[in-house]
Amino acid sequence: MLIGNVTVKEFVDEMTDEIDVSLPQIKKKQYYDWINAELFHIYSSAVRCIGVNQYKTSTLMIDLNKPYLGDGLDFDIGFDPYDPIKPEFENCSEDIDTIMYEDICKVFSLTGNEYARSTYGSLMAKGNRFYYKVNGKLVVNLYESDGIYKVMFYMRPKKITEENAEEYIIPLPDGFLDVIRARIRMEAFMLAGNVSMANAWSDQHILLFEELKKWYAQREADYIR
């Protein structure tokens, strides 16, 4: 994910000094919710960082949030999450949000056989390698490689809470924190009932978001090899 330098506490203290002059009723948790919503938006629509996890199953069903830590990431799928990359980025991190089925990019067996996504559940020709979703979990249709599979997925930052806000570093370069500032100003003015100012900051947020999106697109090839 992208590397930042500013903690949530520092950021919220700054925004509180600016906004609470007119809206003293805003709670810290509200700021956390707004930042979480914007980070989800950024990492779902503009910044698409890929992680790789390894899983082991004896039932063909895989819980994406319970990776298998044995044997290492030691086979070639054309992507190495530990390759050196530009300093704007960091590699696969423990500080990620819950992985959902919809976050999956690719699925491979330990030997490198790729599985295709099926939109029809298990109704596919027998013998094809494919995967599908059951009750939010990943299911593969063939048992191979001792039940060990590799999954490439899109990462999102873990959620900000009251417990981690003091040490949580916002995963954005300093130059793009204005994207979140604009989002918070928009939400705050909407909360205050000042629709015209909320709309003005909404327009500014859209412009800043598009700048971030273009900036990342120019560097994405350096991260996803």
N, C-alpha and C positions, 0 to 999 in steps of 0.2 A: 504494500500500500504506500501511498505518498507519505513523506516524512514532514512533520511539523515541528515547531519549537515552542508553541504557546499552550499552556495547560488550560483546561476548561475553567478552572477557578479564576485564572488571570483574565481570561476572555470575558467571563460573566461579570466579574468585578468592573471591568471597563465598560461593558454595555449597561450595567446597572447605574453607574455614575451618570451616563448619558440619558437613559430612558426614564429612570425612576423619578426624575424631577417632575414629570407630568403624570407618571403612572406608578405611584409608590406601592400599589397593591400586588404587583407582579412577584410571584414567588420564584425562588431559585429553581424549583422543579420545572416550572414553566419554561425557563430558559433551556434547561436540559432537554425537555421534550422538543423544543424548536430546533435545537442543534442536532438532536438525533434524527429528526425528520429530514433536515437538510442533508446530513451525511448519507442517509439512506438514498435520498434523491440523487446525490452526486455519484455515489458508488453503484447505483443501478442504471444511470443514464449517461454519465459523462466519463467516469473513471472506471475501467473494467479490469481490475487486477486479478490475475489467475493464481490460485493455489493448487497444490497437489496433495491428496491424502491417500493413504493405503488402508485397506479394510480386509478383514478376514471373516468369512461366513461359512457355515455348514448347511445353511437352509436356503441359500440363494437370495435371502433378504438382507439388506444392508442398512444400518442406522448411520446416516451421514455424520452424526455428531459423536460417534464412538469409533475413532480411527484405530487401526492396529499399528502398534509402534515397533513391532519386530521386523527383522530382515532388511530394514533400510529402503530408501528409494534408489534402487540399483538396476533399473532396466530402462531401455531407451524408447521413449515415445515421442521423440522429436522436440522435447521441451525439458529443460533442466531448471527447476526453480532456484537452484543455488548458483547459477551462472553469475559472474560479476555484471552489475548493471550500473546505470548512471546514478549519481548521488541524490537525485530527486526521489528515488524509490528505495524501499526496503523489500526484502524477500518475504516468503511465507511467514506469518506471524501467529502467535497464540492469541493475539488481541483481535480476534475476529468474531463477528456475530454468528448466531445459529445458522448452519448451512441448511438450505431448503432444496428440495428436488429440482425446483426451477432454476437453481444456481448452477446445475451441472453443465459442463461444456463437453466433456468426453469421458468415456469409461473404457478401461483396458483390463485384460487379464495380466497376470504377472509376466507372462511370456510375450506380451505386447499385442495380443489380438484385440482389435477394437470392436466394441459393441455399439450398435446403432440404436437410437432412441425410437421406441414404438409408441405411437399414439393410440394403439388399439389393444393395450394390455397384453395379455398372453396369446392373443389370436394372430399368430404369425406362423409362417411355414416352419416345420420342425427342422432343426439343424442350424438355422440362422442364429447368429449371435446378436441379441438385442436386449435392451433393458426397458423397464417401465415402472410406473408408480403404483404402490398399494399402501393406502393409509399413511401417506406422507413419506414412506420409505422407498428406497431404491431396490428393485428386484432385477436380477440377471437371470437369463433363461438356461444357461449352461454352467455346470460345475466343472472348473478346470483350475490348474495351477495351485492345487491344494486349497482352493477357496479363497485365494488372495487376489484382490483387485485394486487397481489404481483409479482414482477419480480426480479429474481436473474440474475445478469449480471457480465461479466468480466470488471473490471475497468482499465482504463489507465490514466496516469497523464494528467492534463490540459496542453495546449501548452504554451511554453515560448514565451513571446513577449517583445518588448522594454519597455513596461509599467510595466511589473511585474518582470523583470530579477533581479532587485536589491534585492528583498525580496524572490524570488522563491527559495525554498530549493530543490535541486535535490533529488528525492526519491530513493536514493541508499545508502547503508552503505558505509562509507569512503573506506573500503577495496575493493570495487568493482567499484570505479570511474575509475579505469584503463581501464575498458571495454569501457567507453566513450572516454577516452584519446586516446586509440588505434584507435578507429573509426575516431576521428578528425585528428590524424596524417596521417592515411591512405588517408583520403579525401584531406588533405592539400598537401601531396606529389603528389597525382594524379592531383590536380589542377596545381601544378608546373611542371607537365610533367615528374616527376621522377618515372617511372613505377616500377622499381626494388624495391625502398624503399616503395612505396605504396603497393606492393605485400607482402613485408616483414611484414608491419604493419597489413595487411589484415589477414595474417596467425596468427599473435599474437592476433588480435581481436577475431578470431574464438576460439582460446584456452581459452582466458579469458572469453568469453561468455559461453562456455561449463562449465567452473568452476562455474560461477554464476548459471547456470541452475541446476547443480548437488547440489549445496549448497541449493538452494531454494526447490528442490524436497525432500530433507531430512527434511525440516521444514514445508512443505505444509500441512501435516496432522494436525499440531498444529494450523493452520489458518482456514482450511476448515474442520469443524467438522462433 
